C-alpha cells in the first residue's frame, strides 16, 4: 500500500537510531590490501588474492577429518588458520573516513 507514496509527505518517517547489534558501517577490506580508486570517489577496489587450489583442497580435507573426528577445539583452531582472519585488522569506510578495527 506504499506504492506511489512520497516519504515525508504521504508517509511519516521516524528515525529511531540503530537497533541493538546493528552496525553503522561494514568492514570491507583488510589493512594489508591496497585500495584502488574507481570512477566514483566513494567506491574502491582491491586486487583479490590467488589461492593455490591444491593447498586449499588439502585444508578442506583436514577440516573434514577434524569434523568427522569430533575434535571441536582443533577444528576451531584449523578454521581460523584457513580463514586467516584471527586477530586480523580490517578497514571500514564510513562517511568517507578510513576506520580501523580488530576483526
C-alpha positions in Angstrom: 0.0 0.0 0.0 3.0 2.3 -0.2 3.3 2.3 -4.0 3.4 5.9 -5.2 3.6 7.4 -1.7 6.2 10.1 -1.0 8.3 9.7 2.1 7.9 12.6 4.5 4.7 13.8 2.6 2.3 10.9 2.3 4.2 8.7 4.8 5.7 9.8 8.1 9.3 8.7 8.6 10.6 8.5 12.2 14.3 7.9 12.7 14.9 6.0 15.9 18.6 5.3 15.6 20.5 2.0 15.5 18.9 -1.2 16.8 20.8 -3.3 19.3 23.6 -5.1 17.4 23.0 -3.1 14.2 26.2 -1.8 12.6 26.6 1.7 11.2 29.4 0.5 8.8 30.8 -2.7 7.3 34.5 -3.8 7.2 35.1 -4.4 3.6 38.9 -4.6 3.3 41.9 -5.8 5.3 44.6 -3.2 6.2 47.1 -5.2 4.1 45.1 -4.8 0.9 45.9 -1.9 -1.4 42.8 0.1 -2.2 42.5 1.3 -5.8 40.3 4.2 -6.9 37.4 3.9 -9.3 35.4 6.4 -11.3 33.4 7.2 -8.2 35.0 8.8 -5.2 33.2 6.6 -2.6 33.9 3.3 -4.4 37.2 1.5 -4.0 38.6 -1.8 -5.4 41.2 -4.2 -4.3 43.1 -6.8 -6.2 42.0 -10.3 -4.9 44.4 -12.9 -3.8 45.1 -16.0 -5.8 44.5 -19.3 -4.0 46.6 -22.4 -4.5 43.7 -24.9 -5.2 45.8 -27.9 -4.2 46.6 -26.4 -0.9 43.0 -25.3 -0.4 41.7 -28.8 -1.0 44.3 -30.2 1.5 43.0 -27.7 4.0 39.4 -28.7 3.3 40.2 -32.4 3.8 42.0 -31.6 7.1 38.9 -29.7 8.3 36.7 -32.5 7.2 38.8 -35.0 9.1 38.7 -32.9 12.3 34.9 -32.6 11.9 34.4 -36.3 11.5 36.7 -36.9 14.5 34.5 -34.6 16.5 37.6 -32.6 17.7 35.9 -29.2 18.2 39.0 -27.3 19.6 41.3 -28.5 16.8 38.6 -27.8 14.2 38.1 -24.2 15.5 41.8 -23.6 15.5 42.2 -25.0 12.0 39.3 -22.9 10.8 40.9 -19.7 12.0 44.1 -20.8 10.3 42.4 -21.4 7.0 40.3 -18.3 7.2 43.3 -16.2 8.1 41.4 -13.6 10.0 42.2 -14.4 13.6 43.1 -11.0 15.0 43.3 -9.5 11.5 42.8 -5.8 11.3 40.2 -4.7 8.8 39.2 -1.4 7.2 35.8 0.2 7.2 34.7 3.2 5.1 32.1 5.4 6.8 31.4 9.0 5.8 34.5 8.9 3.6 36.7 8.2 6.6 39.0 5.2 6.9 38.4 3.5 10.3 40.5 0.6 11.7 39.1 -2.2 13.8 40.2 -5.6 15.0 38.0 -8.3 13.5 
